[in-house]
């Protein structure tokens, strides 16, 4: 935490990287649940964690749509990151993630809307499993 009692994006990224270096044994199956979402013609850094009980939108080092992030990071300011932000860094460093290339920004918005409103994205699942 910074001296002002909250985490800056820079603090969060640094702390996530520090934690990721110290984490030894991590469930590799959990790391494989991360999907980097690319949109043709757009420079976005958006990931989706496809969990067993719901999906979360992640902006690395900055945001996660999980309740732990909302409650403990943003609301109570108890910590600077949730486990998904740490695991996303590990997933990326170890190359244990999948990539989906979307053809349009509309598809991207549809996926985000599904995660935020239904906590699950059927559109992203279809893209991953119907190749």
C-alpha angles and dihedrals in degrees: 000000000000122000090260089064099253138081123252119213089251091052091048094051092048093048093046090052091048092050092045090057092053097046107098111172114036128167102258090198088062091050090054089061091076120101124190109215116212124188119203110250095008130100100217130150102205127144133182124213108210102204132182092250100032147331128263133200113228132194101190114252092356116057145010125179094218120117093242090061092046095047107032102027103034103020107036096017090221094142142004102240145013126236091262092062090052093045092048090058091049092046091052094045092050095042092236098136137092128234127218120192113206122204097213143027088235090065089050092051090047091054092048091047091051092051094046096044104031102021087231134075116214090174093061092045091053090051091051099044104036100060 
